[in-house]
Amino acid sequence: MTQDERRKYLIEYLLKEEIRFRIQPVPIDVQGQRDLLRSLMNVRMPRSISDEFLRVQDEYLQERNIERGITDVDRLIPVGSDKRLYIWQGDITTLKCDAIVNACNSQMLGCFSPMHSCIDNFIHTYAGIQLRLEMNEIMTKQGHEEETGRAKITSGYNLPAKYILHTVGPIISPGTSFASQWSVTKGDEELLASCYRECMKLAADHGVESIAFCCLSTGVFRFPQQRAAEIATATVKEFLDQDDRIKKVIFNVFKDEDLKIYHALLSCQTVSDSQ
């Protein structure tokens, strides 16, 4: 099958699967079809699916991820202040390393909002249907929502990364005075540090030697970017100083503001890659 044939097969399968979607027209253009497929994958509940679908999906996503461009961690240059640390600006789903970190909500099942721009949505989209199925098994067995500051690990499936670490960061509440837009407590800071520590430990226990962190809790969870970066870098350095199993830690940034913050904190030159 060609990529066009795979994409149409996957769309038609998912449309037929749900009665409410059967009258959904399929766009003629490639980008419209890509967006529809992504949306259908985003909203699909975690339930069994045919082996044939997964085979075609895997072929499609692996080719699609190559088309989108893959950056190998071995091509990156470490920061000047610490050869174990890297800063990279780009789409984390295109980074080839041992593990990437996903910022999740407490359900841990991915983002169900079609085409949402959060990292959770991107990771589930390009990893494939199997990721939500595995997370559903993990959470069903656990029997309760994930606690903030903890972590889970899964396969990376169709992503360039071998593993995905899933963690729930603290959500910052609005401030109680005009002097503070957001009210960050000591407890919030400790929970954010725990996200980094738990991911590092779990990754190291699974033989991971390179791991990429997104800017945990700084998006819709409203943790101030500067303070979050300070906690991230300090916690990672502390872990590496005590445990040398992980050799490379990549601080993945998407926004220019975060790039400047990490650059200033680590006093280094950075590698920038716009995907």
C-alpha positions in Angstrom: 0.0 0.0 0.0 1.1 3.6 -0.6 0.9 6.2 2.1 -2.3 7.6 0.4 -3.8 4.2 0.5 -2.9 3.5 4.1 -4.2 6.9 5.2 -7.6 6.3 3.5 -7.8 2.8 4.9 -7.3 4.0 8.4 -9.8 6.9 8.0 -12.5 4.6 6.6 -11.9 2.0 9.3 -12.3 4.6 12.1 -15.3 6.2 10.5 -17.1 2.8 10.2 -16.2 2.0 13.7 -18.4 4.8 15.1 -22.0 5.3 13.9 -21.8 9.0 14.7 -18.9 9.4 12.3 -20.3 7.5 9.3 -21.7 10.5 7.5 -18.4 12.4 8.0 -17.1 13.4 4.5 -13.4 12.6 3.7 -11.5 15.6 2.5 -9.9 15.3 -1.0 -6.6 17.0 0.0 -3.8 15.3 1.8 -3.6 17.7 4.7 -7.3 17.5 5.3 -7.1 13.8 5.4 -4.1 13.9 7.8 -6.1 16.2 10.1 -9.2 14.0 10.0 -7.1 10.9 10.8 -5.4 12.6 13.7 -8.8 13.8 15.0 -10.3 10.3 14.8 -7.4 8.8 16.6 -7.5 11.6 19.3 -11.2 10.9 20.2 -11.1 7.1 20.0 -11.8 5.4 23.3 -9.4 2.7 24.5 -10.9 -0.5 23.1 -9.7 -3.5 21.1 -8.9 -3.0 17.4 -7.9 -5.4 14.6 -4.4 -6.6 14.0 -4.8 -5.5 10.4 -5.5 -1.9 11.4 -2.5 -1.8 13.7 -0.3 -3.2 10.9 -1.4 -0.6 8.4 -1.2 2.2 11.1 2.3 1.2 12.1 3.5 1.3 8.5 1.8 4.6 7.9 3.1 6.3 11.1 6.6 5.0 10.7 6.7 6.5 7.2 5.0 9.6 8.3 7.5 10.2 11.1 10.3 9.9 8.6 8.6 12.4 6.4 8.3 14.8 9.3 12.0 14.6 10.0 13.9 12.8 12.8 16.7 14.3 14.8 19.1 11.9 16.4 20.3 12.8 19.9 23.8 11.8 18.8 23.8 14.9 16.5 23.2 17.3 19.3 26.0 19.2 21.1 26.0 19.3 24.9 25.9 22.6 26.8 29.3 24.2 27.6 28.8 23.9 31.3 27.9 20.2 31.6 28.6 17.6 28.9 25.7 15.5 30.3 23.1 18.2 29.4 21.6 19.3 26.1 19.1 22.0 25.1 17.1 21.3 21.9 14.3 23.4 20.4 11.9 21.3 18.3 9.1 18.8 18.3 9.8 16.1 20.9 8.0 13.5 18.8 10.7 13.7 16.2 13.6 13.2 18.6 15.4 9.9 18.4 16.7 9.1 21.9 16.1 6.3 24.4 13.1 8.0 26.1 11.0 11.2 26.0 8.8 12.6 28.7 5.1 13.2 28.3 3.2 15.8 30.3 -0.1 14.1 31.2 -3.4 14.8 33.0 -4.3 12.5 35.9 -6.3 10.1 33.7 -3.1 9.3 31.8 -5.0 8.3 28.7 -3.9 11.1 26.4 -5.7 14.2 25.1 -9.2 13.5 23.7 -9.5 17.0 22.1 -9.2 16.7 18.3 -6.1 18.4 16.9 -5.2 20.0 20.3 -1.7 21.5 20.4 -0.6 19.9 23.7 2.3 17.5 23.8 0.1 14.7 25.1 -1.9 15.0 21.9 1.1 14.9 19.7 2.7 12.0 21.4 -0.4 9.8 21.3 -1.0 10.8 17.7 2.4 9.8 16.4 2.9 6.8 18.7 -0.3 5.2 17.6 -3.5 3.7 19.0 -1.5 1.1 21.0 -0.3 3.8 23.5 -3.8 4.6 24.8 -4.6 0.9 25.0 -1.5 0.3 27.1 -2.1 3.3 29.3 -5.7 2.1 29.8 -4.4 -1.3 31.0 -2.0 0.3 33.4 -4.6 2.7 34.8 -7.3 0.0 35.1 -5.0 -2.2 37.0 -4.0 0.7 39.2 -7.6 1.5 40.0 -7.3 5.2 40.6 -6.0 8.4 38.8 -2.4 9.1 38.8 -0.9 11.1 41.6 1.0 14.3 40.9 4.7 13.9 40.9 4.7 10.2 39.9 5.6 8.5 36.6 4.8 5.6 34.4 6.8 4.1 31.5 5.5 2.6 28.2 6.9 1.7 24.8 7.4 4.5 22.3 5.6 2.4 19.7 6.0 4.3 16.3 8.0 7.2 17.7 11.7 7.4 17.2 12.1 7.2 21.0 12.2 3.7 22.5 10.2 4.6 25.6 7.8 7.2 26.8 7.8 8.4 30.5 4.4 9.8 31.5 4.1 12.2 34.5 1.5 14.5 35.9 2.8 17.9 37.0 1.3 20.3 39.5 -1.5 22.6 38.4 -1.0 26.2 39.7 -4.0 28.0 41.1 -4.7 31.7 40.5 -2.9 34.1 42.9 -4.8 35.6 45.9 -3.3 39.0 45.5 -2.5 41.6 42.8 1.2 41.0 43.5 1.1 37.4 42.3 -0.7 36.3 39.2 -0.2 32.7 40.0 0.3 31.2 43.5 3.1 28.7 43.5 3.6 27.0 46.8 6.5 25.1 48.2 4.5 22.0 47.8 4.0 22.7 44.1 7.8 23.1 43.7 8.4 19.8 45.5 5.9 18.0 43.3 7.5 19.4 40.1 10.9 18.2 41.3 9.4 14.8 42.0 8.2 14.5 38.4 11.8 14.9 37.2 13.3 12.6 39.8 10.7 9.9 39.3 11.1 10.0 35.5 14.9 9.8 35.9 14.8 6.9 38.3 12.2 4.9 36.3 14.1 5.5 33.0 17.5 4.5 34.6 15.9 1.3 35.9 14.8 0.4 32.4 18.3 0.9 30.9 17.7 4.4 29.4 20.8 6.3 28.8 19.3 9.4 27.0 16.1 11.1 28.0 14.3 14.3 26.8 12.2 16.4 29.1 9.6 18.8 27.9 8.9 21.9 30.0 6.6 20.2 32.5 3.6 22.0 34.0 4.4 25.3 32.2 1.6 25.2 29.7 -2.0 25.0 30.7 -0.9 23.9 34.1 0.4 27.5 34.6 3.8 26.9 36.4 5.9 30.0 35.8 8.5 29.2 33.1 11.6 30.6 34.9 11.0 28.8 38.2 10.0 25.6 36.5 13.3 25.6 34.5 15.3 26.3 37.7 13.7 23.3 39.4 14.2 21.1 36.3 17.9 21.8 35.8 18.7 21.6 39.6 16.8 18.4 40.0 18.3 16.7 37.0 21.9 17.8 38.0 21.3 16.5 41.5 20.1 13.1 40.2 23.0 12.8 37.7 25.5 13.6 40.4 24.2 10.7 42.5 23.3 8.2 39.7 25.4 8.0 36.6 23.3 5.4 34.7 21.7 8.1 32.4 24.4 9.7 30.2 22.4 12.4 28.3 19.5 14.6 29.4 17.9 16.8 26.8 15.8 19.8 27.9 13.4 20.1 25.0 11.8 23.5 24.5 9.3 24.7 21.9 8.9 28.4 22.7 11.7 30.9 22.1 11.1 32.3 25.6 11.9 28.9 27.2 15.0 28.6 24.9 16.3 31.9 26.3 15.6 30.8 29.9 17.4 27.5 29.6 20.3 29.2 27.7 20.7 31.7 30.5 20.5 29.0 33.3 23.0 26.8 31.7 25.2 29.5 30.2 25.8 27.7 26.9 25.4 27.6 23.2 22.3 25.7 22.1 21.2 23.6 19.1 18.0 24.9 17.6 15.9 22.8 15.2 12.5 23.9 13.9 10.5 21.0 12.7 
